[in-house]
Amino acid sequence: MAFEITSECLACGVCMDECPVEAISEGEDIFVIDASECTDCGSCSEVCPTDAIVEG
């Protein structure tokens, strides 16, 4: 199951820089993860300063 970004997201962009498959993009208010591209590696979750990235 792909990771998801919750409303706790500060839109700092740290996760986007960390994603090895470029599955994260900037949404309207927060960043979003394309579930079809996400490889469940967890790299984004590890660097998120607010723990806003959870397994879906």
N, C-alpha and C positions, 0 to 999 in steps of 0.2 A: 504494500500500500504506500502511496506517495506521501511525502510530508506536506503539511499545510501551514500557512502563516495565519496566525490569529490576529484579533483586533489589538493585541498588545504591541504590535509592530510600530516602531517609531519611524519607519521609512528611511533608515540610515544608509542602507545599501551594502552593508558589510556582507550579508548573505549572498547577494548577487555576485560580488567579486569572488566569493569562495566556491561557487557552484561549478564543478568541472564540466558539466554538460550544458551550461547556459539555460537551465530550465526556469530561472527566476527572472521576472521582469517587473518594472514599476507599474503598479495599478493606479487607480484614481487616488486613493488615500493611503494605501499600504502596498507593499510588494506582494506579488502572487507567484505561485509555483505551478507550472504546467505539468499536471499529473502524468500526461502521456510521455513527457521527456524526463521526468524525475527517475533517478536510478536507485533511490533510497539509500544513498551513501551516508547521509547524516552530517556531511561537512557543514552545511548551512546552519543546522541546529546547534552545532558545537560552538559557533562563533557569534550567535545571536546574543546581544547584550541584555535583552529583556525576556529571553526564553519564549519567544513568540512563535517558534517553529516546532510543531508537534507532528508525530506520526498520525496519518489520516486514517 
